[in-house]
């Protein structure tokens, strides 16, 4: 949610990336691609994410070094 507007799927991901530090901000340029195409890629990644990145039984608790990467 930003300025009272709720964003979903690929648009939400791009809006979040835009606010992060570092080169990840650059993926915001994909906002020019129509959302129905971006959302198709979003759904593909969502379906395959466990195969690509694995699955954990519990959530990781980030340490101070990792927390610094996500400061806005």
N, C-alpha and C positions, 0 to 999 in steps of 0.2 A: 504494500500500500504506500502510495506516495501522493501527497497533496490531496488526500481524500479519494484518490482513484486506485482501484485494485487492478493489478496486472497479474496475468497468469502465464503459464507455460514458458515458451521461449522469450516472450517479451519481458517477463519477470526476471529471467536469468540475465538477459542483456542489460536491464536497468540496474540490477545488482552489480554486475561486472563493471559497469560504467563508474560506480562509486568506489571500487577497490583501487588500491595502489598498484603500480607496476604495469607491465605489458598486458596483463589480462584485460585492462581497460579497452584495449584496441579491438576486442571482439564486438564492441558496441556498433562498429560499422555495419555489422550484419543486420541492423535494424532496417536497412534499406530494402532487404529481401522481404517479400510479402509474408505475412504471418502464417498463412496456410502452408507454405513451404518450410519455414523455420520450424513450425510445430510438428511437421512430419519428421524432421531430423530429431527434434526433441523426443518424440515418442519412440523412435528407433533407439536412441541412446538409453531411454528409460527401460525398454525391453531387454537390452543387452548388458546393462550396467553390471549386474552380478557376475556375468560370464567374464567381462573385461576386468573388473576391479575387485572381484571377490565379495564375500559376505562375511560379516563379523557377528558374533553372538552378543557383543556389547559395544557401546559407543566409546570412542577414545576420549580421554580427558586431555585436552591440549595443554602443553607446557607453555611457559612464558615466551619462548622463542617463536613458537607457532602462533601464539596469540598476537604477536607484533605484526605478522603478515596480514592480519585481518583488521587492523585498525583503520578507521576511516579518517 
